[in-house]
Amino acid sequence: MAEGDSSRWDFRSVADPADAGAVTGAGRESGADLNPDIPHIARIYDYWLGGKNNFAADRAVAEQAMTAMPDMRASVLSNRAFLRRAVTHLAGEADIRQFLDIGTGLPSADNTHEVAQRVASDARVVYVDNDPIVLTHARALLTGGPAGATAYLHGDVRDPAAVLAGAAETLDFRRPIALMLVAILHCVADEDDPYAIVAALSAALPAGSALVLSHPANDVNPTIGAGAAAARMNQMMPMKVTMRSKTQVSRFFDGWELLEPGVVPATQWGTNDPTPTALWAGVARKSARQ
Ligand SMILES: C[S@@+](CC[C@H](N)C(=O)[O-])C[C@H]1O[C@@H](n2cnc3c(N)ncnc32)[C@H](O)[C@@H]1O
């Protein structure tokens, strides 16, 4: 999008929605099918956040997971609060003006462009998600500020080359970009090699860029039932989630310089909140040596 045209949303598809339904990993579904009978993570997450964009099948999975993990709602809210703090820091002190938010989710309170443009009105944000319901609601609900730019790509993180090509129409890859992988990588199975995906995305970013990442895990708060909740979800959803340990989550930051306080419970990044969370979270910076 040209600089002068930046006051609008731009919607593009980096994958044909019809193709996006193809199973690219064993037993997995991308979620391109809007069938309300098939529970999907974006709508389940929306339910936990108190949204209205979910169906009975999504609510059934969400409730089952909450039975296993009663603090689920507090945990997902802690993830949104982490996103808010990280983006505020990056758009402010770190002076980053470009954000590539992959695995956007349904519009909620304080979407990335709202947080970033509150701090820096000229912030440019590209959202990417592979769920067509997210695409539908992004069209209806999200609006960028007049000075910045906000684009939405219907795309799959498992095709990083296509995501990068689509994002390059709005973002300048010669200038720092914050790559946001907030509560999405548990949707990428080991057989789809999430480490290679993150490495491919990271390699495209210039020095001074940032990585914002959170990931649900069993070992943040081992007694709150996160593992049992994930197991119930995997019994009920065609799309599976993969919990990863702190060691496994930390590996996503290989080659990056972690900002203080490192990979920590989401409630401990930039604050000290006693609320239970099931997510590891961290923010890192790309140095000139990378
Ligand atoms: C748990 S939600 C997180 C939403 C948001 N990032 C947040 O933290 O509040 C995960 C999102 O990732 C999206 N997602 C899952 N797998 C994906 C993939 N392979 N490519 C792109 N988006 C994906 C889902 O559709 C969903 O909207």
The ligand as a MOL file (V3000), in Angstrom:
LIG
                    3D

  0  0  0     0  0            999 V3000
M  V30 BEGIN CTAB
M  V30 COUNTS 27 29 0 0 0
M  V30 BEGIN ATOM
M  V30 1 C -5.3640 -18.6780 20.6530 0
M  V30 2 S -5.6800 -17.5790 19.3400 0 CHG=1
M  V30 3 C -4.5840 -16.2340 19.7590 0
M  V30 4 C -5.0680 -14.9030 19.2640 0
M  V30 5 C -4.1620 -13.7130 19.5910 0
M  V30 6 N -2.8300 -13.8400 19.0110 0
M  V30 7 C -4.0390 -13.5270 21.0750 0
M  V30 8 O -3.0160 -13.9430 21.6310 0
M  V30 9 O -4.9410 -12.9960 21.6990 0 CHG=-1
M  V30 10 C -4.7580 -18.3790 18.0110 0
M  V30 11 C -5.0330 -17.7790 16.6380 0
M  V30 12 O -4.1010 -18.3410 15.7180 0
M  V30 13 C -4.7670 -18.6620 14.5120 0
M  V30 14 N -4.0340 -19.7460 13.8520 0
M  V30 15 C -3.9360 -21.0370 14.2270 0
M  V30 16 N -3.1790 -21.7280 13.3690 0
M  V30 17 C -2.7880 -20.8360 12.4210 0
M  V30 18 C -1.9960 -20.9330 11.2520 0
M  V30 19 N -1.4530 -22.1070 10.8850 0
M  V30 20 N -1.7700 -19.8220 10.5130 0
M  V30 21 C -2.3300 -18.6280 10.8650 0
M  V30 22 N -3.1050 -18.4830 11.9610 0
M  V30 23 C -3.3190 -19.5620 12.7240 0
M  V30 24 C -6.1610 -19.0910 14.9620 0
M  V30 25 O -7.1030 -19.0070 13.9050 0
M  V30 26 C -6.4210 -18.1200 16.0910 0
M  V30 27 O -7.0420 -16.9510 15.6150 0
M  V30 END ATOM
M  V30 BEGIN BOND
M  V30 1 1 1 2
M  V30 2 1 2 3
M  V30 3 1 2 10
M  V30 4 1 3 4
M  V30 5 1 4 5
M  V30 6 1 5 6
M  V30 7 1 5 7
M  V30 8 2 7 8
M  V30 9 1 7 9
M  V30 10 1 10 11
M  V30 11 1 11 12
M  V30 12 1 11 26
M  V30 13 1 12 13
M  V30 14 1 13 14
M  V30 15 1 13 24
M  V30 16 1 14 15
M  V30 17 1 14 23
M  V30 18 2 15 16
M  V30 19 1 16 17
M  V30 20 1 17 18
M  V30 21 2 17 23
M  V30 22 1 18 19
M  V30 23 2 18 20
M  V30 24 1 20 21
M  V30 25 2 21 22
M  V30 26 1 22 23
M  V30 27 1 24 25
M  V30 28 1 24 26
M  V30 29 1 26 27
M  V30 END BOND
M  V30 END CTAB
M  END
